[in-house]
Amino acid sequence: MKIIIPFACLLQLVACASAPTPTYSSSGAPGYRVSCGGFFGDGDLGGCYSQAGDLCKDQGYKVTQTGVSSLIIECKGAAPPQ
């Protein structure tokens, strides 16, 4: 039992900790890949939309591609940092 609890906590951290990475959209514009489905890619995109909003702040964003557990977005009006 002592091993199960730390292992479960570690899995939870891995599921939530996924930093957005700079990339390019299908149109060639700079953007971000935002992963959100957790360790097993459970398909919950709600976390992706939340991360996208945090990333682009008041500029807003456009979703250019969706996956099972990720989005590719472009922030409106600014290129992502390199």
N, C-alpha and C positions, 0 to 999 in steps of 0.2 A: 504494500500500500504506500510505503514511503517513496517508492520510485514512480508510481503512477501519477501522483499529484504534480511533482516538478515536470514530468514529461508532458502532461496535459497543459500546464502553463506555457511551456516552451512551444508547443504546437499552436497555441492561441497567439503568441507573439509572432510567430512565423506567418500565420494567416493574415495578420493585420499589417505587418511591416513590409510594405512594398513601395519604394520611392518611385515617383514618376521619372521617366527617362526622356531626354530630348530625342526627337526623331523627325521624320518627314512624313507628311500625309500623302495620299495617293495622287494629289495634284502637284506635289513637289514643294508645297509650302512647309515651313518649319512648324513643328508641333510637339506634342508629348504623347508617350504611351503611358497610360494610367492603368495599373493592374489592381484588381479589387476582389477577386473571387476567392482569396485565401489560398492556402496550401494545396487544396484539392480542386480548385477551380470550380466552385459550386454554382457559378452563374449569377450571383447576386450583384447586379450592376449599380445598386444604390450607393455603395461605397465609392465607386468610380465617379459618379456624378458629384458627390460631395467633395472628393479630391480635386476634380476639375474646377469646381467653383472656388475652392481655396486657392488653387494655383493661379487662376486668371483674375481673381478678385473682381473689381468693378468693371473690367473690360468686357467680361462675358466670354463665351467660348462657343465653338462650333464643333460638333462631333462629326468626324469624317469617316470613321470606321468603328464597328463594334465587333467584339469577339465573345467567346463564352465567358471570359472573366477579365476582359480588358476593353479599353476604349483608346482610340487615337483622336486627339483633339487639337484644335488650333485656337489659341487665344486671339481674340479680336483686337487688332490694333498694335500688336507687339510680337516680336520674335522671342522665342525662349532663350534663356541664357546658355551660353556654350561652356 
